[in-house]
């Protein structure tokens, strides 16, 4: 299966939602102010965000959609081009450089977004490029997260650094970077806690992890990736805002886009925060984490 087909299948619920909504709103309808208002409302309800919805409404107005022609195709093309223009500059591919060993990638996100699974899938992507991977199980308060990383480490032949449940996350991170440096490891992926309800503790934890990493490599972490769950809708926007208060985010991965009819939430986040997008989750299989491609996302969504 080609990459575009994966995007198309993974985003089919969202695509169907948008397609049916646009058909109901514009086919055999006069494109008057009321129709334009209805289009804007529908886009907001589809989680594309208020700003993007208003901008698209303005483009619809300026374009003067002709109802005598194929109005649905005109609307689809406008939205597709808008998405591409907005999101192409946000594509980000993580390259594991041979000159940096290890490349330290800190993974953030609330519990339940698929953080640990995404770490495993990222590890698999990097290991396919013959990179040596170490997992650091620094979400020490969740035994299930540690067990999950152990399973992934066995699957892809990665080393896992862990401690007892409830132990100091920073000590796990320190042991992991120390081991990775000594053993010339290419990439260190660090799982972290996601207890956003206790923001002060989480902020202190991230600061401490960052501090111990810098003892071994002053430039680490080289990436801090925030994992978001598409099925949480508007809550994902709040998570970006809250985590930006806790740590510096260098990129996003959005999981479970196949499980929602409102995949436009990624568009809302892109428009509001302008953060690089690294990958998206399009299914539950091990190979269903795809590097983000704005053109494929825009085409598949429409």
N, C-alpha and C positions, 0 to 999 in steps of 0.2 A: 504493500500500500504506500502510495506517495505521501509526501508531507502535507500537501494541500488537502488531500482526501481525509487525512487525520484531523486537520483543522475543521473541515466541513462536517464530519461526523461528530466531533467533539462539541461543536457549537450549534448543532442542529436544533436543539430546544430553543436557544436564543434566536436563531435565524427564523424559525417558524413563528415565534412570537412577534418579531418585527414585521415579517412578511404579511402575516394575517392582519396585524394592526394597520399597516399602511394601506393594504387593499380596502379594508373597511372604511378608511378615512378619505381616500382620494379617488377611487374608481367611480366613474360617473358622477363626480361631485365638482361643483364649481370651486376653484381654489380662491376663496374669498377670505377675509380676515378671520371669520369664525372657523373655517377649515384649518387655517394656519395655527390658530389658538389650540384647536383639538390635536393637531400634530405635535405641538410643543408639550401639551399635557401628557400625551401618550409617551413621548420620549422620556419625560421626567418619571412617569410611572414605570418605565422599562429600565430605570436606574442609570441612565446615561449622564445624569447630573443636570442641575438647573442651568449652569453656564453653557454647557454644550448644547442643551436643548434650545436655549435662546439664540445662540449663534447659528444653529441649523435653521431655526425659524427665519432668521434674517436672510440666510442664503436662499431658502425657499422663496421668500418674498422678492428678493433681488433678481432671482433667476426667471421669475414669471413662468411657472410651470403651466404648460398648455394641456388642458384636460382633453382636447381633441386628439392629442397624440397619446403615446403610451405613458400616462402620468406616473404609474407605479415604477416604471423603469427610470424615469427622470428623478424621482424621489430617492430610489435605491442608489443611483449613481452619485447624487449629491452627498448622501451620507457616507458612502464608500470612500469618496475622494476626501471628505472632511476627516475621516478616521485616519487615512493614510498620511495626509499632510501633518496631522497632529502627532501621530505615533511613530512614524519612520525615524525621527531624530532620537526617539527613546529606546530603540533597539540596542541591546547590550549583550555582547558575548564575552563570557569570562574565559580568558586565555591563561592557561597555567604556564608561566614562563620558566624556562630552564635556569634562568639566572636567579630566580627567587625560590629557595627551598627552606622550609615549606611555604607555599602560598596558603595563608591562613584566612579561612572563610568562616565568619561568625554568623550563625543562623538564629534569627529572632522570629517571634510570633506567639500569639496566644495559644493556649492548649486547645487541641481539637481541629486545628487548621490543616493538619497533615504535614507538620514540620519534620518529624523524624522520618517519615516515609519519603519526603522530598530530599532529605539529606542522603538517604540510601540511593534514590534515583539519580541525584547529582553525582554521587560517588561512582555509580555505574557508568554514567556518561564519560566522566574523566578517565576511568579505568580502561574504557574502550580505546582511549588515546595512549594506552600503555603508561599511564601515570600511577605511581604508588600512592595509595590513599590511607590516611589514618582518620578514624572517627573518635571524637572526644565526647563521651557521654556526660556532659556538664549539666544536663537537666536531672540533677541527682535526687530530686524529690518525687520523681515518677519512675517507679520500678519498671513499669511497662515500656517506657521510652528506652531505658537501658537494654531491656530484653530485645526490643525491636531492632536497635542498632546492632546488637550481637548477631541477630539473624541476617541482617544485611551484610555485616562484615564477612560472615561465612560465605554468603552468596557470591560476593565480588572479590573475595580474597584480600580484604582490607584488614588492617590492624585496628583493634578498639582499645582505647584507654578509658578505664572506668574505676569507680570506687564504690564503697558501700552506699546504699540508699540513705539520703539525708546528709551526706558528707559535703564539704565545702566545694562548690562548683569551680572556684578559681584555682583550687589545688589540682583538680582534674585537668583544667586547661593548661596549667603550668607543666604538669607531667607530660601532657600530650605534645606541647610544642618542644619541650626538652628532648623527648624521644624522637620526634620528627626531625629535629635539627641534627641530632647525633647519627641518625640512620638515613640521612639524605632523602627524606620523603618529599614527594612532589606537592602534595596537597593535604592540608589538615582542615577537616570540617568539624566545627564545634556546635553541638546541640546545646540549647540554653532553655532556661525556665520561661514559662509564659503566663505567670500569675499577674496579669495586668491590674487586678483589683487591689494589689498591694504595690503601687507604683514606686513608692520611696525605696522599698526593699529591692525591687527589681532594678531600679536605677543604680543603687549602690552595688548590686551584684555585677552589672555590666561594667561599671567603672573599675571594680576590683579585677574582673577577668581581663579587661583591656590593660590594666596596669601590670599584671603578671606576664602577659604576653609580650609587652614592650621591654621587659627585662631581658628577654632572649632576642627579640627583633623589634627595634624601636619603631619600625614602619608597620607593624602588625596591630590589629587585623587588617589585611589588605582589602577585604570586602566584608561588609555587614549587610546581609540580605534579609529582608522582611518577607515572611511567608503569609499570604492572605488566602482566605477561603471565599470563593465567588458566591457560594450559597448563603453567605451571611449578609449579602446586599449592602445596605447603607452602613452597617456596622463596620465593614472593612475600611470605609473612609475614616471613621473615628479611630480605628486601630493605627492607621498611618500617622494620624495627628499625635496620638499618645506616644507611639514608639519614637517619633522624631524628637519628643521631649526627653526620652530616655537615652537614646544613642544616635549617632550619625548613620543614616541609612544610605547605602550606595546603590541599592537596586531592589527590585521586587520580583517575587514569583507568586503567581496566582494559581491556586489549586482548584479542582472540582468544577471547572467551567462546563464540563459535560453534564453536571447535575443541576443546572439552573436554566431557566428561560430568560434570565436577566444578566446575560454575559456582557451587557453594556456597562456594567459596574467598573470594568477595567478602563473604559473610556472616561468615565467620571473621575477616576483616580488620576489618570494621566493628565486630564485637563486641569485638575485642581493642584496637584503636587509636582508635576513635571519630573517625576523620578524615573530613572532607567528601568526598563522591564527586561528581565533576563530570560524567563521561561514561563510557560503556562501548563497546567495539568489538564489533560483532555481525556482522562480515563483512569481506571484503577490498576491497569497492568503495569509491569515494571518499566516498560518502554513508552509509557504514555505521558512522559514529561517532555514537552517539545520546546526547543529554543524559540523565543518569541520572534515572530516575523509579522510586521505590521501589515504588509500587503495581503498575506494569507488570512490574517485575522479579519481585516476589512472585507475581503471578498467572501469569506466563509460566513460572516455575520449577516451579509446582505444577500 
